Structures are given as C-alpha cells and as structure tokens.
Amino acid sequence: MKKGQKMKLTKVAAALSAVLLFGCDDITPNSTDSGSGSGTDSGIDSGTGSGTGSGSGTDSGSGTNLAAQILDTLIDDGGELRVKLADAAQVSEIVSGQVSATLQLQLDSDTTITSEETKNTGYVSIYSEGTSNSNLHGDIIFASNGVIKQRDENGDQIEVEGATYTEGDAIDFVAKWDETTYSFSLDGGETFFGPYASKDKTPVTVISFKLGDTSGQSNHEFNVDDVVIEDAGASVFSDNFDSYTEGESLDPELNADAIYNKSSSEATVQIVSFGTGSTDGGEDGSEGGDDGSAGGSGDGSEGGDGEFPEAVDEFNFTNGAYTNSGSASTPLKGSNNDTFVISQAMGATGDENTALKFDQDVAEVEEVDVNIEESNKPYAHLEYTSEAGSGADQLTGSFTLETVLNLSSRTIANDVALIDFADTKEYLGFKTYIEKDDSTVKFKIYGAIDTETGEGLSTEVATSNPLTTESWNHIAAVYNTNHTN
C-alpha cells in the first residue's frame, strides 16, 4: 500500500439494518480500548474519563497492587531481591542494556524494629562478574533525607546534585549502561543523571534491589514493581508480581515458584499502594485508570494525564460540515448514497448537530422503492485519500486509531467497519470493526499474502465485552511496535 491509498473512516455494511452515530466529541459513558502489538490484551474501560496511550508501559496509575516488598530485620544480613540473568532471563550477560522499575522507599508501618541506629538505605546495584563492591558496574544509592548517590569507579559514594526523592512517593526508575559507563533516571527515562564511569567494565550479569546492610536492621520497606530488563532495547526479563499471591516469598529456597536468585533475602509479595506516582504494568495495549481514562503517551506509561501526541487527522462534525484539526488536514468526502443514509444528529456532549447519523434502514429509501430487498439497501461511508502515509506504511511505527460512536440498533448481523484502511488485493493494512456475531470491537492487522499457500495472513485482538448500544463509546485501538513480549 502506497501513499494516496483511500481510507474509509466509517462504513455500514450493505446488509446491515442499523443506526450508527459517528462523532469526535469528548464523552462520558464508555471507553473501549483494543491493544495490538505482539500480544493480545484488550478490554472495555467504563468510567468518567477518556484518553489514549500506547507503548509497553504499565496500567495501574494509582492505588494498590501486588509488588515485591524488601525488609531488613536481620542483623547479619540485608534485605535483597536479586536477579541473576543466567537463571531468570533470556540471556546470561548484557553489554549494553537497562533496567526499569517502580520503586518506593518508606517507613514500614508494621515494623517491630526499635533500634535508634537503623540502616534504611536502598540500593539498585548492577554487577558484572561477581557480586562484591569491586564487581559493581553501577550503583544507585537512595540514602537518608532524600539524598541520592552514585558509586564512582574508585568505589566511593558521590552525592548526585539535583537528584532527590521523597519517602513514600513512587519513583519511575530507569538505569542504563554500556561497556564503560552507567546513568539513571527518576522520571521514566525523560531525563538522566550521568553517565558515570563503571568500576567493573565487564558485561552485567546480576541486578539487585537491596535495603540496609549486613551489620544492622531497617525499620523501612523498599517496594519494587514492574521490573523490566532490556538487552540492547529488547526485553529479556520482566515481572509485575501479579502471578504471585500476597505473602509469597521470592526466595527460591522458600518458594520453588520464585524465579529470583537464592541470595534474595526477606523479599515477599505484598499489596502495595504506590500513590499517584505509580506506573504499574500492563503488558500491551492501553488500559484505563479508576476514572475510566487510558492515559499517558510516548512510553506507554499510564495512570497520569500525559500529553496526547499530535493527531494526523482528527475530524469533528458540526451542522453537517466537518473540521480537521490534525497535522495533515486531509480533505474528507462522502459516498454516493449520502442523501439517503447520512444525516445530522446530537453528539456525545448533548449538543445538536455535532455528529453524523448513518441509518441504512431509512424511510427515504423505501419511498424510492418500497419493494427493495434488505440486502440491497444502500450503504454510505466517508473516505479520504491520505498523503501522510498510513495503512501498511504506518505499520512501521506505533499509532492509535480512535472513534466516538453510538450504536443504536442492529437487526441484521454483519460486521460494521469503523476505521478501515486495507488494501484487500495485497492483504495489507488494518481496520477496526464491530464483530457481527457477538458485537465485540476488534482491531485487525493484515499481514500480506502467504507466498506458499496464497492465503491472507492476519492477526487481531478483541475486547472482552460486547459494545454497549444506546450509549456513546470511545474506541481506541493502539498498535505498538515497541512491545517485545
């Protein structure tokens, strides 16, 4: 499919007797998100918000969820959650990579430690061959009073100017490294501190989250969630701890299902509240927060308001005319049956004439020919010719398709295409549509024609619940090329 391919924005199938409202207003009732990447997560989010997000980020936003909790109540050992790549990951060592996680260091409300000399420092330690201080490829240290330090190539702890944290707040942590240096971020990778010279410059083999030390106790807890380790941009390990139950140990000597190294100590799975800063992890697609919004942009992190990426084309309808606020400003045109099928209607915000109504089963058609067969009644669609590059061209990057609609009735079961951009001859492109059999919303990717069998290749994801009728729905389908699962 080349630039200039026609894109059908809304099409009501010929045999469908339906009333379809199509608009681009902000809505309140329902928000339907279909996610597409290498995985198949999708769902319907209901609430009072609406929004879109794409990426391989996370889904809890705020509230409580399962996470790893590290304590240090032993005098002769520190608390630790240790990942040894050779045991738990798809690779045994990483020359250039990164680790990301949601972190939280705070007072343990259930602590029984009464010592006045507690050791409450948290560490994210990146080791090369071996796990002594001399083997550190990088070390980020969360000290007392919100101070953050890095360990230099001489083994000294150096306070990082401008890097701070607040006890109890979630930290969107990322650390990355190459052959000779490391750096870290506290905002999900937007800004980094470093790079700093590594002490051990051999490939990384172990990543450890630690609390306290081997000569004292801590009255704090170090909470860790959404751990993702990447090798040259590809995910080789991830854990959001949702597969465990509350109270399970992450020490394999105490729990055979634990995937962590046996040197892990006092690390268990607990229900943790990360507050507004958390970015707890879904695996693909975009899932909503408590208010029904699917939030964030760019890196896929959800649970915040985020900034929406600029739309390529965004159509709004008023009094039968349209405006396009997108960057491409592509013109829109209708089909031959517009006068029979398309009319103005009330939009999602309750304002008159701010939506278009597609009604195949209209009286005007019957007045033309009262004997017309149901299957031969006209249908209509809106289409444009895009010069910005879409369809199969667009599959080289991540993108989001959105539709705001109200499906009033369906008396004949046929698929209803919402956004259809597919070259069916070459079997390339994509579309979102309402499934004829169960009224779920589906996002389909066409993958060309198999050269051996001559059959078309495709994959699709679907919402778990059917589309509700007689209410406005915001449908967002996300294609994410950055997802690695």
N, C-alpha and C positions, 0 to 999 in steps of 0.2 A: 504494500500500500504506500503510495507516494503522497506528497503534499498536494492538496487540492482535492482529496477524497471527500465525498459528501458525507456529512454526519447527520443522521436522523435523531433529533432531540426527543421527540415523543411520537410514538406510533401506536394506534389502537388497531389490533389485528382485524382482518376483514370479517371474520365470523363472530366477533365479539359484540355482544349487546351490553354496553357498559356506559357509564357516565364517569369520565376521568377529568379531574381538575388538576391543572398544572400551573404552579406559580413559583416565585422565588422570594417569598417573604420570610421574615423570621417567624418561627412558630413556637407554640407552647406544647401541644399534646404529646406526640410520639416522635422518637428519633430512632431510625433504623440504620445500623452500620454493618456493612459487609466488608470484611478484610480479605485481601488477597496477597499472597506472597508465595513462599514455598509451603506454607501451612494452610489450614482451613478454618481458622477461628472466625465466627460471625455471630451476631446477635441483635436483638432489639432492645434498645435502652429507652425507658419511659421516664419522664420527669418534667422539669420545668425549664430545661436549658437545651441548647442545641449547639453543635460545633463539629469540627473535624480534626483529625490528627493522623499522621502517617509516620511509619518508622518501625523500628524494632524495640521500642521502649516499653513502657510499663503502664499499669492500669489502675492502681488503687487511689491515687491522688491523696486524699486524707483519710483518716480513720484507722481501724485496726486490721491486722492481718498476721499471718504466720511469718516469723523471721527467726534467724539464729540469734540467740542471746548468750553472750560470753560473760561469765563471772570469774572472780579470783578470790576464793575463800580459803585457799590452801597457802600455808606459809612457805612451803618449799617448792611451789610450782605456780606459774602464771596461768591465766585463762587463755585459751587459744583455739582458733578454728583454722586448720591447716589444709591447704590443697597441694598435694604433690601431683604434678602434671602426669607423671608416668603411671600413676594409679587411677586417676579420675578423669583425665582429659583425653582428647583425641591425639595429642602429641606429648612427647616426653620433655621437650625443651622449646623455648621460644627466644629467638634472637631479637626480634622487634615486635612488640605487642603492647597490650594494655589490659588493665583490669578495671572494671567499673562496679560500683555497689552503692546502695543507700546505707549510710552509717548514722549512728546516733549514740552519743556518749552522755550518760546521765546517772544521777543518783538512783541506786536500786531501792525502791520503796519497801522491799521485803528484806532488806539486808539485816543480818544479825551481827555484822562486824562493828565493834565498838572502839577499836583502836584509834587513837588520835593521829597515828602516823600511817595512814593508808596510802597505797600506791595506785593511783587512779588514772594513769596514763594509758591511752590507747595507741596502738601501732598498726600500720599497714606495711608489712615487711616483704620485700621482693628479693628472693635469694637466688643465687647462681648455684654452683655445685657445692652442697653443704648448707647447714643452717646455723652457723655461728656468725657473729658480727663481722668476721673477716670475709664472709661469703655474701654480704649484702650487695645487691645490685642497686637497690634503692630502699629507702626507709622514710616513711612519713609518720611523724610523731604528734599526737594530739595531747599536749601537756596541760597543766592546770591553768586556770584563769583565761581559757580561750586561746592560748598560745599554740601555734603550730610550728614544728621544727622539721628540718630535713637533715639527714646524716650525710656528711661530705665524704670525699674519697679518703680522708685520713681517719674516718670513724668518729669524728666529732659531731655533736648535735648543734645545729645552727638555726637560730630563730629566723623564720621567713617573714620579712617585712610585708605587711599588708594582708597576710593570710591569718584569718581568725575563725573561730567557731563559737557557737553558743550552746552550752549544755542543754540537752533536751530537744534541740532542733535537728531536723533531718539534714544530712549532708549528702548532696548529689555528687559522689566522689568518683574521680577517674584518675588513674595513674598510667602513664605510658612510658615506654623505654625503647632504646635502640641498643646498639652494641656497646656504647661507652657512656651513655647518659640516661637520666630519667627526669620526669617532670610530673606535676599533679595539678588537678583542677578540683574546685569545690562547687562548681555550678554546672556539672554535667558535660564539661568539655568546651564551654564557651570561652573561658579564659584559663590560662595555665601559668603556674609558677615554675620557674626553671628555664632551661634544663640545668641539672646538676650532674657533676662528674660521678660516675659509679666507682665504688671501691673494688668490687669484683666484676670484671668486664667480660666474663664468660656468659653463655646463654642462661636464661632464667629457667629454673626447674621447680621452684616452690613459691607459693604465695600464702602469706599468713596474716590473719587478723588476731591481734593479741591485746590483752588487758593486764595491767600490773606487771609484776616480775616474780622471780623465783626466791625473793627474800622478804616477802611481805604479803599483805592482803589488800583487797579493794572493797569499798562499800558502794561501788558504781556498777553499772552494767554497760556493756558495749554491744549494741544491737547492729546486726548486719543483714541486709536483704538484697535480693536481685543481683547476685554475683554473676558477672559475665567476664570471661577471659577470652581475649582475642589474639590470634597469631596472624600478623600482617593483614589485619582487617577482617579475618574470618573467625567466627565464634567457635571455640574448641571446648568450652565448658560454660555451663550456666546452671543456676539453681535459685529458684524463688521460694523454696522450702514449703510450697503448697502440697507436695506429695507426702509430707510427714504429718503427724498428729501432734497436738500440743503436749509438751513434756518429753518428747522423744530425745534421746541422746544422739549427738552427732559424732561420738567417739565409736569407731568400729569395734573396739574391744568390748563395748557395752551394747552396741546395736549393730547387728550384722547387715542391716539395710543401709547403714550410713556409708557415704561414698568418700568420706574425708580420711585424712591420714591418721594413723594410730597415735600420733603425738598430740592430737587435739585433746583439750582438757576443759572440763566444765562448760562445754558448749552444748546447748539444748535448743529445741524449737519451742518458741513461746508465742503467745498472742501479743503483738507489739503495736502501740499507737505511735506512728511517726509524725502525726500532726500534718500541717499544711505543706510541709516541705517534701513529703514522701513521693516517690515515683515508683511504686511497687509494680511488678512486672507482669503484663500480659505478654504473649509470645508473638502474635501478629494481629494485623488488623487494628481497629481502634475501638476501645471500649469506654463506656461512659462513667462519669463520677456519680456521686449520690444525687446530684441535681439533674441527671439525665444528659449532661453535656459530655461530649467526647472531645477532649481538649488537647492543646499543645500543638506544636508544629515543628517541622525540621527533623529533630532526632527521635520523634515518636513518643516522647515522654508525655504522660497525661496527668491530669489532676490539677493543672494550673490553667490560667486563662490563655496564655501563649499569644502569639501573633499569627494571624492567618496568612498563608502565602498568597501572593497576588494571583487572582483568577485570570486565566487565559481568556475565557468568555463567561460572562455572567449576565443572564437575561432576566429582566423584570418587565411585567406587563401592566399597563395602565390604559384604560379606555380603549382597548383593542390594539393599542400600539405597544412597541417594546423599546426598551433602552438596553444597551450592552455596556456595562461598566468594567469589563475585562480589558486586559492589556492589548489583546488582538483586535478588538472592536469588529469582529466578523459580522457581516450583514446576515440577516435571517429572512427566510422566505417560507411561504406555505405551499400546500399541495393543491390539486385541482378541486378538491371537494370541501374547501374551507367554508363556503357559504352554507353548506348543508350541515356540517359536523361541528365546526368551531364557533363558539360564541363567548361573550364576556361573562364573568362570574365574580362572586365575592371571594377575596383572597384569604389567606391564613390569618391575617391580623383582624379580619372582620370588616375591612374596607371594601366597598363596592367597586367592581370593575378593575380589580388588581390581579386577576387570574384569568386564564383561558379555560373554557369548558369544552371538552371533547365528548360529544354524545352521538354515538353511531345510530342509536335507535330513536331518531328524531321524527317529529310529525311531518316536517317539510319533505322528507324523503318519501313518506307514504303518500303525500299529496301528489308527488310526481308519478308514482306508480304504486297503487295500493296492493298490487299482486307481487311486489318484489320479494324474492326469496331472502330469508335472513342472512344466508351466507354470501349473498351478492350485494348487500347494502354497502355503501361507500365507506371508506375509512379515510382519515386525514393524518398528516404528520407535519411537523415543522423541521426544516433542514437548513444547513448552511454548508458552504464549501470553505474549509479551513486552509489558510496558507501558513498557519503557525506550526503545522506538523502534529498529527495526532494518530490515532489508530495504531497500527503496527509500529510506526515510527516512535510513538510515545512509549512503547514498552521498554525502551532503553533506559527509562528513568522512572521515578516514583510519581504518582499523580493521584488525584481524588476526583471522583465524579459525584455530583450532588443533584438531587431532585426533591422538590417540595410538592406533594400531591395529596389529593383526597380521592380515594376510590369509593364511589358511592354504591355501585352495584355491579354484579357480574351474573348474567343469566346464561351465557354460553361460555364454556371453558376453553379459552385459548390463551397462549402466552401474551402478555402485554409488554412490549418493549418500551423502556423508559429512555435510556440513552444508548443508542445503537450505532457503533462505528466499526463496521466489519466489512471486509472485502470477502464475501462468501465464495467467490470464484477461487481465490487463493487461500481461503480459510485463514485469514489474518485479522487481527483487531480485537475488539472487546465489546461487551454490551452489559447493561443492567436491565433486568426484566422481572415481571411478576409471573411466577410459575403457574401454569394452567391448572395443575392437579390439586395443589394444596395452598396456593396464594402466598407462598414464601417468596421473599425477594432474593434473586440470585445475581451473582457477578460472574460472568463467563469470559475467559480468555481463549481466543482461538490461536492454536499453535502450528498453523500451516498444515500441509498435506503430507502424510507419510509416503515417502518415495517408494517403499516396498509394497505396501498394501493398497495405496491410493485412497485411504480413508483419512478424513479430517481428524486432527488431534486437538483436544481442548481440555481445559480444566475449569472447574467452577466451585464457588463457595455459596452457601445459602444461609439465611437467617434461621434460627432455631424455631421461631414462631411465625405464623402467618401474618400478613399485612392486615391491619385493622381497617375496617370500612367505616364510612361516615365520620371520619376524623382526619385531621391533617397529619401527615407523616413527613419527616425529614430523612431522606435516604442518602447515606454517604457510603460510597464504595471506594476503598483505598487499595491501590496497587503499590507494593513496597518492594523495590529491588534490593534494599539493604538487608532484608531479613535473611538469616543464614540457617535457620532450622529446617 
